Amino acid sequence: MGARMGRGAKQRVYVWPVCIRTFHWLYALSFFLAFFTVWFENLLHYHVAFGMVFLLLAFFRLVWGFIGPLYSNFHCFDFKGDHLLNYILHLFGQKEKTPGHNPASSWGAITMLVFGFLLGLSGLLLYGIQEGRGPAAFLNLDYYYEMDDLFVAHFWLAYATLAVVIVHIGGVVFEHLYHHTGIIWSMFTGYKYQTDGIDVKLDRKQNIFAAFFLTLAVVTCFYVVEYPDNALTRSVYRAIDYEKEHPVLALECGDCHVVFPAHLLPAGGWRLIMDTPDDHFGDELDLDEEDAQTIREYLVAHSAEHSTREAAFKILESVKEKEGPVYSIVHTPYWKKTHKKIPSKVFKSKAVDGKYSCDACHPDIVKGMIGDDRIRLPGVPFKEALNIGIFQPGKGNFKKD
């Protein structure tokens, strides 16, 4: 009960308080849930929610390493290189069972925390710069062209963190089974059987700090998930009411098909479309000169070159090597790349009715928005949707179309 124990006698030591055990399992859970949801385009919202929890927890634990109690404080970690080398070289030898972190777990813990913090931070920046959403959305306008490099950094940080986590799990299982330290049970009970140690106790300030951050992490997750359009995920892009913004465009173009957002084609493509009214995808544009001119000006002024949106940037990047203007969204390399997993039968189904029926899978396109978390695949069975990268429970049946 807080008394110092005699060396050599194995006794039960209270090493990990409730807050650290709660942190440990929330940190692990948020990481794996974020890693799982990233594989499905329409689960971006959940990925962001779990990622924000992960970042908050990483920040909490890094600060806790300086203000926390015995064993949790970085002062109690063993970061000496020769101690680590000796630990590894004598991995199968007899080891003194001491509370807290051994040299390997000390390095493993700090690496997971630093990698985790950088991973969460890069994700928050990527969400702002690439998607134009979240607390870092203000960076989109000036740094949108950095989205690919930031994605690569985030990608490799995720796998580096995963690698450290796997090594950590392997080390914990090995120590638990081979050295019989009971380390696994300690993260459930808080106790370890050691040869020396003092029961850990938290003061009032530590309790308040831990309770605040752990509660904040859980509340943040529920807030983001339950209220999609919130202060932490709000977009810098506004939904467009084409009937108010450009009535002529809404009337003349929307009469035959959905009004495609102008940022989905370069200016050259829109000029080609509007300058060849006799060959409008096998039809003829029946517009008077004034209407044609005002539509042309609007499309060129809002083309991909004038947008900081992800789709606009990547479409421009994908057509750089193309000779001449690309006059169709579905003919851009970026569109082909992002839709290559979708079977042709999806486009041929009545639920979709062709590659140009973008609103069938992107309902917000009618507002000029293409949100990943709003993607749907009508009529596509659950397992087939998973292969495409869309998580949508429910059944679909093409045979009825």
N, C-alpha and C positions, 0 to 999 in steps of 0.2 A: 504494500500500500504506500508506495513512494519511498520506502526504506531501501537503502543500499543492500544488495545481497552478497553473500560470501562467494568469493571466486571458487570455481570448481563444482559448485552445487547447481544442478539444473533446476531453475524455478521459472514460474510463469511470470512474464514481464508484459505489461500493457504498453505496446509499442505504437500501434496505429489507432488514433482516436476516430470517432464516428465520422467526422468531417473528411478525413483523409480517405477512409474506406469508401465513403459516398463519392468523393471526387474520383477515386480510382475507377469505380465501375461506370460512372457517368462519362468519364473521359474515354474509356474503352468503347462503351456503347455508342457514343456520339461519333467516334472515328469510324467504326465499322458501318454504321448506318449511313454516314456521309459517303463512305467509299462505295457502298451498295447502290445508293440512289443516283450516283453520278453516271451510271451506265444507261440510264433511261432519261431521254430528253424531257419528257413531261413531268419528271420528278425533280426538276431543278429547284422548285420552291422548297421541297423537303430537304434537298441537299444543302441549300442555303441555311435553313433552320438548324440542321444538325451541325453544320460548319460553324455557325455563330456560337452555338453552345460549346463546341470544341475550342474555339478561340478564347472565349471567356474563361473556360476552365484552365487552359494553358496559362493565361495571364494570372489567374488566381494562384496557381501552384508555383509559378515563378516568384511571385511576391511572397507567398507563404514560405518559400525557401529562405527568405531573409528575416521574416517576422515570426515564423512558426516555432513550435516547441522542439524539444529534444527529439532526435531521430529524423524529423521532417525538415529540419533546418540544414541548409547547405554546409554549415560549419561542421556538421556531424558526418558529412559524406567523405569518402576516401578517394581523392582525386590524384593520389601520387602514382606516377607512371610505373615505378619499380614495384609497388604493391600490386598493381594490376597485372604486370608481367608475371610476378611470382604466383599470383592467384591462378592465372591461366596455365602456367607450367605445372602447377600442382593441383590441377582440377580434380583429379581422382584421389588425392591424398586426404588425410585427416585435416579437418578445418575446425578452428575454434568457433563455437556457436555464439556469436555476439549479436546483440540487437541492432536494429537499424540496417544500413546498406553496406554490403561488402564492396570491394573495389569495382567488381564487374557491374553490380547493380547500381552503383553510384554513377558510373559513366553512362550506363544504359538509361537511367532515369533522366539525367540532365539532357542527354541527346534526344530522348523522346519529347521532352518539354520544349527544348529549343526548336527542334524540327516541327513540332506541333504548333508552336506559336507562329513560326514563319509560314507554315502551311495555311493556317487559318487567316493570317494577315494577307498573304498573297491571294487567297480565295476572295476575301473581302474587296481587295483592290481589283481583281479580275471581274468580279460581279459589277463593280462600278464602272470600270473602263470598257469592258466588252458589252455588257448588257445595259449599261446606263441606269443601273438600279442600286439602291442601298445607300449607306452612309458615304461611300466613296464615289457616288454617281457624278459629283461635281467635276471629277477628273476626266470624264468621258470626252468632253469638248477638246481638251488640250492634249490628251494622251491616247486617243482611240487607236491610233496606228501602232501602239505598243501591245495591243491585245494578244497577238500571236506569241510574242516573246514571253509575255507574262503567263500565258497558258502553259507554255513549255516548262517554265520555272515551277508553276503550281503542280503540273503533272509529275515532274521528277521528285519534287518534295513529297508528294503523296506516296510514291513508291519507295522513297528512301525511308519515310516514316514507317511504312508497312514492313520493310525489311528489318528495321530496328525492333518493331513490335514482335515480329516472328522470333527473332533472336532472344528477345526478352522472355517470351512465353516458353521457349525451349529451355532457357537457363533456369527459370522458375521451376519448371517440371523436373529438370535434372536435380536441382538442389533439394527439392521436396522429396524425391524418391531415393536419391543416392546418399545425400547427407542427412536425411531425416530431420530437417529443420522445421517442418510444419509450416513452411512459408505460405503455402496456398491457403491453409485454414486461417492464417493470421489476417488475411484481407477480408475475412468474414467475421472473425471474433475480435480482432485487434490484439490478440495475445500471441507471443512466441515463447517457446521454452528455450531459455538461454543460460549460459554459465555466469553472466554478469549483466546487470542493467538496473535501471530505475523506471518505475511506472511513470508514464508521461501524463502531464496535466496541462490543461489550457486555462489561460487567464480570461477575464471577461472580454477584453478587447479582441483577443484571438477568436473567441466564440462568436462575437458579433460580426467580425470580418468574414469568417468562414460561412456563417449562416446567410449573410447578405449575398455573397457571390454565388453560393450554391443555389440559393433561391432565385437569384437573378437569372442564372443559366436555365433553370427549368421554366421559369415564367417566360423568358425570351423564346424558348422553343414553342410553347403553346401559343404565344402571341403571334408569332410569324406563321404558324400552321393554320390557326383558326381565323386570322384576319389577313388574307392575302394582300390586300391593298393597304399596307401599313407604313409607318414612318421608316421602318428598317428595310423595306423592299420596294418602296415606291419608285416608279420610273421617271426619268427626266423627260421622256417623250410623252406627248399628249395624244390622246385619242382624237382622230379627225372626223368631223362631221362634214363629209364632202358636199352635202346639199347646201350647207351654209358657207363653207370655205370656197367652193367652186361649183356653183349650181350647174353651169354648162357642162363641165366634166362629168358630174354626177348624172345628169340627164342623158347626155349623148353616149357616154361610154357605159354607164351603169344600166342602160336599157338592154344591152346585149350580154353583158358579163359583169362580174364583180369589178369594181374600180381597183386596179392594181396600184399599190403604193409606188410613187414615182422613184423612190430610192432603190427599187429593185432592178433598175436598168441604168447604164451610163447614158449621158446626154446624147451621144452619137446614135444609140439605139432608138431613143424616142424621136430624134430628128428623122431617122430613116422611116420609122413607122408613120409619122405624120406627113412626110414628104412623098409617100407613095400610097395615096388613098385608093388607087385602083386595085391594089393587091394587098388587102388587109387580111392576111391569113386565109386566103381563098374567098374573101368577100370584098365588098367595096364600101369605103367610108362615105356616107352621104352627109357631108357637113358643108355648111356655107363657109365662105372664106374667113369671115370674122370669127366664127366659133372655132374653126380649125386653128387659127392663129393663136387665140387665147388659150386653147388647150395645149398647144405646142409649147408656148411660153411657160406655162405652169409646170409641165412635165420636165422641161429642160432645167428650169430654175430649182426644182426639187429632186433632181436626178441623183444617182449614187455619188457623184463627185461632190455634192453639196450636203452630204449626210454623214454623221458620225456613228450610225447604227452598224451593228455587227454584220448584218447581211449585205449592206451597201459596201462596206470596206472589203469584205471577202469576195463579193462579186467582182469588184474592180480588180482585186488582186488576181482573180482567176482568169480574167479576160486580157491580161497584159500581153500575153503571147499571141493573142488572136489577131488575125489580119482583117481589118475592117470592123465596123460596128456590129455588135450582137443585137439582133432585133427582137429576141424572144427570151424571156426569163428562163424557160425550161431548156434553152440551148446553152446556157452559161455552164461552164465547168463546175462552178460551185453548186448550182442546183442539182446537177447530175450526181455529184459526189454525195450530197446530203440525202438524196432520194434513191441511191443505187440499191439499197436493201429492200426496197418496197417492190413486191411482185407486180407484174403487169396486170394481173387479175384485179388488183385493188383499184387501179385507175379505170379498168373496164367495167367495174361494178356500177350498179345504179346509184349506190350510196355516194359514189365519188363522181362518176361520169366525166372522166378525162383528166389529163394532166393540168389543164388550165383552170380546173375547178378548185382553186386554192382554198376557198372558204369551206370546203368539205372537211378539211383537216386542220385548217387554221381559221377558226371562226372570227377572230379579231382582225383579220385582214381587211374586213369591210370598214374598220376604223383606222386603217393604216398601220396596224400593229401586228407583229408576228412573235408572240411570246412562246418560249419553249414549254412553259408549264401549262399552256392551253392547247397543245397539240393533241389531236385525237385521230383515230383510224376507224371510221365507221364501217361496221360489218366485218371487222377483222377479229378472228378468234384470239383468245388470251395468249396462248403459246406462240402463235405466229407473230403477234404484236411484240412479244418479248424479244424474238429474234431480230426484229426490226429496230428495237431500242425504245419501245413504248410500253409503259406499264399501264394496262387498262383491264382490270378485272371485269368479267362478263363474257358473253358468248356472241359470236358473229357467224353468219352463214352466207357464203356467196351463192350457194345453189338456189336460194330464194330470190336472188336478184334477176 
